[in-house]
């Protein structure tokens, strides 16, 4: 039961990020002080946040359907989230940032990574 809840929550998060990035790439990155002034920059956000987010959501659904693949998928997604959280920690060396968005997303990524590691 716990594996299903954690996996579904992670899939919903990634799907939401993916759809939002595809539909409104500039709004997705605006809280990070990023402006997208060209088609190339919007394409990059759509690819990295949009396409990647939807792919991760889909593979998490595969994890729910396949007990054989589940542990590998959950560990891989957990490692990706932990890497994202680590990147935010390293970015703290650039100077103090407010809670939102950096530390908020650090917590989301760290908690999600820990939950996926725990149920893998």
GIHUKA-V312464 format. One record per run of one state. SS is the DSSP state (H for helix, E for strand, C for the rest). FROM is the first residue (numbers start at 1). TO is the last residue. Records with the same first field share a line. If there is no record, write none. Layout:
SS = FROM-TO, FROM-TO
This chain:
C = 1-1, 24-24, 31-38, 66-66, 95-98, 120-120
H = 2-23, 25-30, 39-65, 67-94, 99-119
